[in-house]
Amino acid sequence: MPSPGQQHPIGLYLRVWGLLFVLSTLSYLVDYFQFAGYLRWGLIVALMLAKAGLIVAVFMHMAWERLALVCAILLPPLCLLVLVALMALEAEHTFAIRSLFFH
């Protein structure tokens, strides 16, 4: 961990850039190999979250911040994602019930 006035080594940024390139390539390969359904979307979302996590951790310097700041920035979007997932499950349930009774 660098001291307050010290720069991060360029090698770190190059390794992260290379890893982002590999993750992007894997993301494109999901479409190339024509994965379908939940597997396709699960892979795309997992790769997207991995890339976003790397960008936030290294390029936004969150890996070197205090835990309180990391939680203040990362927990609200995480709570929103959980809320969206719950709403999607509720919508699916509502659609199933309506299709059962109103066909």
TORLUMKOL-804241 format. One line per 10 residues: number of its first residue (from 0); their letters; for each residue x, y, z of N, C-alpha, C, CB. Coordinates in Angstrom, 2 decimals, padded with zeros to 5 digits. Glycine has a CB too. Example, Ala and Ser with C-alpha at 12.3 -4.5 7.8 and 13.67 -1.06 7.14 Angstrom:
! residues 2
0 = as = 013.19/-005.69/007.80/012.30/-004.50/007.80/013.20/-003.30/007.80/011.31/-004.47/009.05 ~ 012.85/-002.25/007.08/013.67/-001.06/007.14/012.90/000.03/007.87/014.08/-000.60/005.72
***
This chain:
! residues 103
0 = mpspgqqhpi = 000.85/-001.17/000.00/000.00/000.00/000.00/000.89/001.23/000.00/-000.96/000.00/001.22 ~ 000.71/002.12/-000.98/001.57/003.28/-001.08/001.28/004.30/000.02/001.42/003.93/-002.43 ~ 002.30/005.05/000.39/002.09/006.11/001.37/001.33/007.26/000.71/003.45/006.60/001.95 ~ 000.80/008.21/001.51/-000.10/009.22/000.97/000.39/010.00/-000.25/-000.40/010.18/002.03 ~ 001.66/010.31/-000.37/002.13/011.09/-001.50/002.68/010.24/-002.64/003.17/012.04/-001.06 ~ 002.68/008.95/-002.51/003.32/008.05/-003.47/002.35/007.61/-004.56/003.88/006.83/-002.75 ~ 002.86/007.45/-005.76/002.06/006.98/-006.89/002.04/005.45/-006.90/002.63/007.53/-008.24 ~ 000.99/004.90/-007.48/000.92/003.45/-007.66/001.80/003.08/-008.85/-000.56/002.97/-007.87 ~ 002.40/001.90/-008.81/003.25/001.50/-009.93/002.43/001.32/-011.21/003.99/000.21/-009.60 ~ 003.01/001.69/-012.34/002.31/001.58/-013.62/001.98/000.13/-013.94/003.17/002.19/-014.75
10 = glylrvwgll = 002.78/-000.80/-013.44/002.53/-002.23/-013.67/001.17/-002.66/-013.13/003.62/-003.06/-013.03 ~ 000.75/-002.09/-012.01/-000.56/-002.42/-011.44/-001.66/-002.04/-012.42/-000.76/-001.71/-010.09 ~ -001.57/-000.84/-012.96/-002.59/-000.38/-013.89/-002.57/-001.20/-015.19/-002.40/001.11/-014.21 ~ -001.42/-001.59/-015.64/-001.32/-002.41/-016.86/-001.91/-003.80/-016.64/000.14/-002.51/-017.31 ~ -001.66/-004.38/-015.46/-002.24/-005.69/-015.15/-003.76/-005.62/-015.07/-001.67/-006.24/-013.83 ~ -004.26/-004.56/-014.43/-005.71/-004.40/-014.34/-006.30/-004.18/-015.73/-006.08/-003.23/-013.40 ~ -005.64/-003.37/-016.55/-006.11/-003.15/-017.92/-006.14/-004.48/-018.68/-005.21/-002.13/-018.64 ~ -005.11/-005.28/-018.53/-005.08/-006.59/-019.19/-006.20/-007.50/-018.71/-003.74/-007.27/-018.96 ~ -006.45/-007.49/-017.40/-007.53/-008.31/-016.86/-008.89/-007.82/-017.35/-007.49/-008.29/-015.32 ~ -009.06/-006.51/-017.45/-010.30/-005.97/-018.01/-010.48/-006.40/-019.47/-010.32/-004.43/-017.91
20 = fvlstlsylv = -009.38/-006.43/-020.21/-009.43/-006.89/-021.60/-009.86/-008.35/-021.66/-008.06/-006.70/-022.27 ~ -009.30/-009.18/-020.79/-009.65/-010.61/-020.77/-011.13/-010.79/-020.39/-008.75/-011.37/-019.76 ~ -011.60/-010.05/-019.38/-013.01/-010.16/-018.98/-013.94/-009.68/-020.08/-013.25/-009.35/-017.70 ~ -013.55/-008.63/-020.80/-014.37/-008.16/-021.93/-014.39/-009.20/-023.04/-013.83/-006.82/-022.47 ~ -013.26/-009.83/-023.28/-013.21/-010.89/-024.30/-014.13/-012.04/-023.92/-011.76/-011.40/-024.49 ~ -014.11/-012.43/-022.65/-015.01/-013.49/-022.19/-016.47/-013.08/-022.35/-014.73/-013.83/-020.72 ~ -016.76/-011.81/-022.11/-018.12/-011.31/-022.28/-018.57/-011.42/-023.74/-018.22/-009.86/-021.81 ~ -017.68/-011.09/-024.66/-018.02/-011.22/-026.08/-018.13/-012.69/-026.51/-016.98/-010.51/-026.94 ~ -017.34/-013.56/-025.89/-017.41/-014.98/-026.22/-018.73/-015.60/-025.80/-016.26/-015.72/-025.56 ~ -019.38/-015.02/-024.78/-020.70/-015.50/-024.38/-021.66/-015.39/-025.56/-021.24/-014.71/-023.16
30 = dyfqfagylr = -021.60/-014.27/-026.28/-022.45/-014.11/-027.46/-021.95/-014.95/-028.64/-022.52/-012.64/-027.87 ~ -020.64/-015.06/-028.78/-020.08/-015.81/-029.90/-020.49/-017.28/-029.84/-018.55/-015.70/-029.90 ~ -020.45/-017.86/-028.64/-020.83/-019.26/-028.49/-022.33/-019.44/-028.30/-020.10/-019.87/-027.31 ~ -023.08/-018.37/-028.39/-024.54/-018.37/-028.39/-025.15/-019.07/-027.17/-025.05/-019.02/-029.64 ~ -024.63/-018.71/-025.99/-025.28/-019.18/-024.77/-026.66/-018.56/-024.72/-024.45/-018.82/-023.50 ~ -027.62/-019.25/-024.10/-028.99/-018.75/-024.09/-029.56/-018.80/-022.67/-029.87/-019.56/-025.06 ~ -030.59/-018.04/-022.48/-031.36/-018.08/-021.24/-030.62/-017.51/-020.04/-031.75/-019.47/-020.95 ~ -030.89/-018.11/-018.89/-030.33/-017.62/-017.64/-028.81/-017.77/-017.59/-030.95/-018.35/-016.48 ~ -028.27/-018.78/-018.26/-026.81/-018.95/-018.28/-026.16/-017.75/-018.96/-026.42/-020.26/-019.01 ~ -026.72/-017.34/-020.09/-026.17/-016.19/-020.83/-026.20/-014.94/-019.96/-026.95/-015.95/-022.14
40 = wglivalmla = -027.37/-014.63/-019.40/-027.50/-013.41/-018.62/-026.71/-013.49/-017.32/-028.96/-013.13/-018.32 ~ -026.63/-014.66/-016.73/-025.82/-014.81/-015.52/-024.34/-014.55/-015.79/-026.00/-016.20/-014.94 ~ -023.84/-015.11/-016.91/-022.44/-014.87/-017.26/-022.18/-013.41/-017.59/-022.04/-015.74/-018.44 ~ -023.07/-012.78/-018.33/-022.88/-011.38/-018.69/-022.88/-010.50/-017.45/-023.97/-010.93/-019.67 ~ -023.82/-010.74/-016.55/-023.89/-009.93/-015.33/-022.68/-010.18/-014.43/-025.18/-010.23/-014.56 ~ -022.25/-011.43/-014.30/-021.08/-011.73/-013.47/-019.82/-011.07/-014.03/-020.88/-013.26/-013.37 ~ -019.64/-011.14/-015.34/-018.46/-010.50/-015.94/-018.54/-008.98/-015.82/-018.33/-010.91/-017.42 ~ -019.74/-008.43/-015.98/-019.92/-006.99/-015.84/-019.60/-006.53/-014.41/-021.35/-006.60/-016.21 ~ -020.06/-007.28/-013.42/-019.78/-006.92/-012.03/-018.30/-007.06/-011.70/-020.61/-007.79/-011.09 ~ -017.64/-008.06/-012.28/-016.20/-008.21/-012.06/-015.44/-007.03/-012.65/-015.69/-009.53/-012.68
50 = kaglivavfm = -015.81/-006.61/-013.84/-015.14/-005.46/-014.46/-015.42/-004.18/-013.66/-015.61/-005.28/-015.91 ~ -016.66/-003.99/-013.25/-016.99/-002.80/-012.47/-016.25/-002.80/-011.14/-018.51/-002.72/-012.23 ~ -016.15/-003.96/-010.52/-015.42/-004.05/-009.26/-013.96/-003.71/-009.41/-015.56/-005.43/-008.68 ~ -013.33/-004.19/-010.48/-011.93/-003.84/-010.72/-011.75/-002.35/-010.95/-011.40/-004.61/-011.92 ~ -012.64/-001.76/-011.72/-012.53/-000.33/-012.00/-012.70/000.48/-010.73/-013.58/000.09/-013.05 ~ -013.70/000.13/-009.93/-013.92/000.86/-008.68/-012.76/000.66/-007.72/-015.24/000.42/-008.03 ~ -012.27/-000.56/-007.60/-011.21/-000.84/-006.63/-009.89/-000.18/-007.00/-011.01/-002.34/-006.51 ~ -009.51/-000.25/-008.26/-008.17/000.22/-008.63/-008.18/001.64/-009.18/-007.55/-000.72/-009.65 ~ -008.99/001.88/-010.21/-008.94/003.19/-010.85/-009.61/004.28/-010.02/-009.59/003.11/-012.21 ~ -010.57/003.91/-009.18/-011.18/004.89/-008.28/-010.54/004.83/-006.89/-012.70/004.66/-008.18
60 = hmawerlalv = -009.50/004.01/-006.74/-008.69/003.90/-005.53/-009.48/003.47/-004.29/-008.03/005.23/-005.25 ~ -010.56/002.72/-004.47/-011.34/002.28/-003.32/-010.65/001.17/-002.55/-012.71/001.80/-003.77 ~ -009.73/000.47/-003.18/-009.02/-000.60/-002.48/-008.14/-000.05/-001.36/-008.16/-001.41/-003.46 ~ -007.81/001.23/-001.43/-006.93/001.83/-000.45/-007.65/002.79/000.48/-005.80/002.55/-001.14 ~ -008.98/002.83/000.44/-009.76/003.74/001.28/-010.17/003.04/002.57/-011.00/004.24/000.54 ~ -010.68/003.83/003.49/-011.19/003.28/004.74/-012.46/002.48/004.49/-011.47/004.41/005.76 ~ -012.71/001.52/005.34/-013.88/000.65/005.19/-015.18/001.44/005.25/-013.87/-000.42/006.28 ~ -015.23/002.48/006.09/-016.46/003.28/006.22/-016.79/003.96/004.89/-016.31/004.34/007.33 ~ -015.80/004.47/004.19/-016.04/005.13/002.91/-016.47/004.11/001.85/-014.79/005.89/002.45 ~ -015.83/002.97/001.86/-016.19/001.92/000.90/-017.64/001.49/001.12/-015.24/000.69/001.05
70 = caillpplcl = -018.02/001.31/002.37/-019.40/000.92/002.68/-020.38/002.01/002.30/-019.54/000.58/004.16 ~ -020.01/003.27/002.53/-020.90/004.39/002.20/-021.13/004.49/000.70/-020.32/005.70/002.72 ~ -020.18/004.07/-000.10/-020.31/004.18/-001.55/-020.90/002.91/-002.15/-018.96/004.48/-002.18 ~ -020.54/001.74/-001.64/-020.96/000.49/-002.26/-022.26/-000.10/-001.71/-019.88/-000.51/-002.11 ~ -022.58/000.15/-000.45/-023.78/-000.46/000.12/-025.10/000.08/-000.45/-023.78/-000.26/001.61 ~ -025.26/001.38/-000.69/-026.53/001.83/-001.27/-026.85/001.20/-002.64/-026.51/003.32/-001.42 ~ -025.91/001.13/-003.60/-026.24/000.44/-004.85/-026.54/-001.04/-004.64/-025.10/000.59/-005.85 ~ -025.86/-001.67/-003.70/-026.13/-003.08/-003.41/-027.55/-003.25/-002.87/-025.11/-003.63/-002.41 ~ -027.97/-002.36/-002.00/-029.34/-002.41/-001.48/-030.35/-002.20/-002.60/-029.56/-001.35/-000.37 ~ -030.05/-001.29/-003.52/-030.95/-001.08/-004.66/-031.03/-002.31/-005.55/-030.48/000.12/-005.48
80 = lvlvalmale = -029.91/-003.00/-005.75/-029.93/-004.23/-006.55/-030.78/-005.31/-005.89/-028.52/-004.74/-006.77 ~ -030.69/-005.42/-004.58/-031.52/-006.39/-003.86/-032.99/-006.02/-004.01/-031.12/-006.45/-002.36 ~ -033.31/-004.73/-003.90/-034.68/-004.28/-004.07/-035.20/-004.57/-005.47/-034.79/-002.79/-003.77 ~ -034.39/-004.33/-006.48/-034.80/-004.63/-007.86/-035.04/-006.12/-008.04/-033.72/-004.14/-008.86 ~ -034.17/-006.96/-007.46/-034.35/-008.41/-007.56/-035.66/-008.84/-006.88/-033.15/-009.15/-006.93 ~ -035.95/-008.27/-005.72/-037.21/-008.61/-005.04/-038.41/-008.16/-005.86/-037.25/-007.96/-003.65 ~ -038.32/-006.98/-006.46/-039.44/-006.51/-007.30/-039.62/-007.40/-008.53/-039.21/-005.05/-007.73 ~ -038.51/-007.88/-009.11/-038.61/-008.76/-010.26/-039.28/-010.08/-009.88/-037.22/-009.03/-010.87 ~ -038.92/-010.63/-008.72/-039.56/-011.85/-008.25/-041.05/-011.63/-007.99/-038.87/-012.37/-006.98 ~ -041.38/-010.50/-007.40/-042.78/-010.19/-007.13/-043.56/-010.02/-008.43/-042.90/-008.93/-006.27
90 = aehtfairsl = -042.95/-009.38/-009.41/-043.61/-009.18/-010.70/-043.86/-010.52/-011.39/-042.78/-008.27/-011.61 ~ -042.89/-011.41/-011.30/-043.05/-012.74/-011.90/-044.19/-013.50/-011.22/-041.74/-013.54/-011.81 ~ -044.24/-013.41/-009.91/-045.31/-014.08/-009.15/-046.67/-013.48/-009.53/-045.07/-013.94/-007.63 ~ -046.76/-012.16/-009.60/-048.02/-011.50/-009.96/-048.45/-011.89/-011.36/-047.88/-009.98/-009.85 ~ -047.52/-011.93/-012.30/-047.85/-012.33/-013.66/-048.35/-013.77/-013.70/-046.62/-012.17/-014.56 ~ -047.73/-014.66/-012.94/-048.16/-016.07/-012.91/-049.56/-016.20/-012.34/-047.18/-016.92/-012.09 ~ -049.86/-015.47/-011.27/-051.19/-015.53/-010.66/-052.24/-014.97/-011.61/-051.21/-014.75/-009.33 ~ -051.93/-013.86/-012.26/-052.90/-013.28/-013.19/-053.14/-014.19/-014.39/-052.43/-011.91/-013.68 ~ -052.09/-014.80/-014.90/-052.28/-015.71/-016.03/-053.04/-016.96/-015.64/-050.94/-016.09/-016.63 ~ -052.95/-017.34/-014.37/-053.69/-018.50/-013.88/-055.19/-018.20/-013.80/-053.17/-018.92/-012.50
100 = ffh = -055.56/-017.01/-013.32/-056.96/-016.69/-013.11/-057.62/-015.91/-014.23/-057.08/-015.92/-011.86 ~ -056.85/-015.24/-015.08/-057.43/-014.40/-016.14/-056.98/-014.84/-017.53/-057.05/-012.92/-015.92 ~ -057.17/-016.07/-017.89/-056.79/-016.49/-019.23/-057.98/-016.61/-020.07/-056.05/-017.79/-019.22
***
